């Protein structure tokens, strides 16, 4: 589940950040309230889960992230599974 305080930033306007991540990581993301359900190849879903975890961690730590920052984070994880965004 995504913390309430992170939902708006993570999802983006009209869920645009989620759509970007879907295309980039080759997954399908559905939302149920604050829950994200990710379907796809296990390696791709693991990347999407890392993206969610790391971005929400940054937001919880008080970092202010733009939509561009959030999409760049997904690109970095797409390029390198082991990247640590912190």
C-alpha positions in Angstrom: 0.0 0.0 0.0 1.1 3.5 -0.8 1.0 6.0 2.1 -1.8 8.6 1.7 0.8 11.4 1.8 2.6 9.9 -1.2 -0.3 9.0 -3.4 -0.7 12.3 -5.3 3.0 12.7 -6.0 3.6 9.1 -6.9 0.6 8.6 -9.2 0.9 12.0 -10.8 -1.9 14.1 -12.4 -4.5 11.7 -13.8 -2.2 8.8 -13.0 0.3 10.0 -15.6 3.3 8.9 -13.6 1.9 5.4 -13.4 1.2 5.3 -17.1 4.8 6.4 -17.8 6.1 3.6 -15.5 3.9 1.0 -17.2 5.3 1.9 -20.6 8.9 2.1 -19.4 9.0 -1.0 -17.3 6.6 -3.1 -19.4 4.1 -3.7 -16.6 0.4 -3.1 -16.1 -0.5 -1.1 -13.0 -3.9 -1.0 -11.4 -5.0 0.9 -8.4 -7.4 0.0 -5.6 -7.5 2.9 -3.3 -3.9 3.3 -2.0 -2.9 -0.2 -3.2 -1.0 -0.8 -6.5 -1.4 -4.1 -8.2 1.4 -4.7 -10.7 1.2 -7.4 -13.4 3.9 -8.4 -15.8 7.1 -10.4 -16.0 8.6 -11.0 -12.5 11.8 -9.0 -13.3 9.7 -6.1 -14.5 7.3 -6.2 -11.6 10.2 -6.3 -9.2 11.6 -3.1 -10.8 8.2 -1.4 -10.4 8.0 -2.5 -6.8 11.5 -1.0 -6.2 10.4 2.2 -7.9 7.4 2.5 -5.6 9.4 1.6 -2.5 12.3 4.0 -3.2 10.1 6.9 -4.3 7.7 6.7 -1.4 10.8 6.4 0.9 12.2 9.6 -0.5 8.8 11.3 -0.1 8.4 10.0 3.5 11.9 11.4 4.2 10.6 14.9 3.3 12.0 15.2 -0.2 9.9 17.2 -2.6 9.8 15.4 -6.0 8.4 16.7 -9.2 6.7 14.5 -11.8 9.9 14.7 -13.8 11.9 13.5 -10.7 9.5 10.5 -10.3 9.7 9.6 -13.9 13.5 9.9 -13.9 13.6 7.6 -10.9 11.8 5.0 -13.0 14.2 5.4 -15.8 17.2 5.0 -13.5 15.7 1.7 -12.1 15.0 0.6 -15.7 18.6 1.1 -16.6 20.1 -0.4 -13.4 18.2 -2.8 -11.1 20.6 -2.1 -8.3 20.4 1.7 -8.2 19.7 3.3 -4.9 17.8 6.5 -5.3 18.7 7.7 -1.8 
